[in-house]
Amino acid sequence: MGLLLLGALVAGCGGGGGKPAASAATVAPAAGRTAPAPKLSGAHACANASGFTCSTLVVPLDHSGRTPGTLHLRVSAADRPAGAPVLVVLTGGPGQGGVAFVPRVRARMRALTRKYRLVMFDQRGTGADALRCPALQKAMGTSDLTPPPPAAVDACARTIGPDRRFYSTADTVEDLDALRAALGADKVTLNGTSYGTFVAERYAIAHPDRVGKLVLDSVVPAASLDGLEVDGMTESARVLRAVCRAQHCPGDPAADLAAVVRAHHDGPEIYDTLVALSVGAPNFPGVLGALRAARHGSTSRLDRIVRAVRRAQRAPAGVLSQGLHASTICADLVPPWGSPAAPLAGREQKLEAAAAKTNPAPFDRATVIGNGLARTCVRWPPTPAPPQPKSGELPPVPTLLLAGGRDLSTPLPWAREQAEHTPDGKLVVVPGSGHSVQSRSPNGEGRRAVERFLLG
């Protein structure tokens, strides 16, 4: 049952063709000229959510105005209450759209809709206009960590072409500010999950006077990441031991995991599986017994779990675009080779040197080098680095940080790190929860914490 449920949950996290076409009729203003005021066009009743109006926000492909072209972002906004503060819900990935999830989010946030005007949008490169890389999509689905075939990475970069430099978080931040202006709101309250927390944080840093409150659920630190995934690997020992205590299992599952990785050299595959389960099934059904059996020579149970998770992660680009994921992640990471603009030559050696300095137990350094984030970005063509904030320090905006004690996708140390750089923040940890605390925590504890914070 747990793994069958996982298929729906992982696919809800967060045709061929290439990048969405830039409009020839409307282009961004030349550098130094004033851009037209953002506005929403084509308003009509949303087919998937009564009481919501769907429209389109036209934004520059290049917010600097140096490169012509526009993107058309789909927006869904509640019709009322009139004059209510705007609550923008930011989805994850990067690569997950927003508009398709309005019915689900509205049901979960029904108590909030009495006070707030709920708004969601498809971030650039997602949803119906997702960046499409068929081979990479087939290989990775909704996963961050499945090691992709090198040829699939190369083909994706070629398909998107030089425009990949316009899909960083900095670009999405400016899209979000255009949405705020188009809605006629002086300030917005942002509720982000996973990668959505990163967008919310970067928006608050860039536009501190335009934020009412922040909800950061399953936190990615605003200071960015290195792509080595060591925090999640080391946290897997604590998480599996916590599950073991709850299930009264025999032995030490972290020791079992370490032994299996040493014997079978399958760290990236097992790590990907554990992370996915922490999203969709944080009780890790069958995993502890499968690890124990695999340590003693019988891998069939563990193999079945790995295969089931891989099937559950299959998804088209409209659900989570791997083309957008690669374009954004490889621009925003602070990688071991120094910059996304660094030449390909020498990256592998710098990755190996950085991994040699880590202690990812119960995993090994081959898992650090071989995880999907590292294997994608080490091959991603040099791309100009987007602007970065000077630090991950958030402005003194009222902020609720939520973390699941069993989350390996955005592990607990990340939330604790960001909490130290959030001067008006409160961190709530839900021990038995995995990823996406407000929608999946046991007994609705995360959802109630958000309601108290936003309605108080």
C-alpha positions, 0 to 999 in steps of 0.5 A: 500500500505504501509504495502504491500511494507513493506514486501519487505523492511523488508525482504531485510534489512538485510530447517532444519539443524544445523551449517555449517560444518567445513572442515576436510581437512583444519584446523586453525593452532595451536596456535603460528603457522603462518596461511597461507595467505588468498586467494580467490578460485573457481573464477567464473562469478557471476550468479546474477551480470554481471561484478562481480566475485564470489569466496570463502574465507576460514577462520578459525572457531577459529581465535586463532587456538585453535579449528580446522575447517574452514568456507567457506564465499562467496564473490562477487567482481567487476571485475574492475576498475583495481587497484581501491580502495576497497569498502566493503559494510557490511549488517545488522542484524546481520544475513543478507547475502551480496552476494545476495544483490549485484545487488541491491547495485550496482544499488544504488551505480552506481556512486561510481563504477566508482571509487571504486571496490565494494565487498560484502560477506556473513559474517559467519553464513549467506547466503547460509550457514546460521545458521539454527534454525527452531523454532526460525526462524519461531517465529522471522523472520527478527525481533529483538524484537518479544518475542520468545518462550523459547523452541525455544531459548533453541533449537537453542542454542542446535543446534549450540552448543559450536561453538556459541562462534565463531560467535561474531563480533570480529570473523567477524572483523578478517574475514573482514581483511582476505578478505582485504588481499585476495583482495590484498588491503592495505586499504579498505573503509567500508560502513556499514548499521545498524549492518554493522556499528558496524562491520565497527567501530570494524574493524577500532578500531582493524585495524586503519591503514587498513581503508580509509574511513567509512560510518556508516548508521543507527548507532550502537555505537561501545561501544556496547549496553545493550539490554534494548532498552530504547532509541528506546522506548523513541524515539517513542514519538518524532518520532510519534509526528513528523509524527503527525505534518507532517500529521496534526493529532489531539491529541498526539499519544505518549499519545495515545500509553502510554494509550494503553500500560497501558490498554492492556499490549501489549508493546513488540508487539506494540514496535516491530511493530513500529520499523519494520515500521520505517524500511520499512514504516517510514510514519507509515501508519494508525498507528496514527489513530489506536492508537487513536481508540485503546485508546478509546476502538476499537483495531481492526485497530491496531490489523490489523497493528500488524498482517500485520507487523508480516506477513511481517517479515516472512523470512527464515534463508537465508534472516536473520539467527536468529541463527546467530543473537542470537549467535552474539547479545548475545555475543556482548551485555553488558547485565544487568547480566554483561557478556555473560559468566554469569550463567543463574541463577540470570539473570532474577533478574538482568534484572528486577532490571535494568529495574526498574531503567529505564523510557521507557515512553511511554512504560512501564518497562514490555516492557523493560523486555519483548522485544525479545532481552532481552528474547533471551539473558536472556536464551542464554547459558553462552558463553565466552565473546569475546574481547572488545575494551577499548572504542567506540572511533574511530581512526581519519579516515574520517567518514560519519555518517547517521541517519534517524530522524524517525528510531526506529531500530537504534535511533538517540541518538545512532548516536549522541553518536557515533559522539561524539567518532568519531574525523574525523566524520560528522553526517548527519540527514535526518528528514523524513527518517527511517532506512537505510538512503542511500537506503530509504531516501526521494528524495535520500538525503542519497545516495547523501551525501554518493556520495559527501563523497566518491567521494570528 
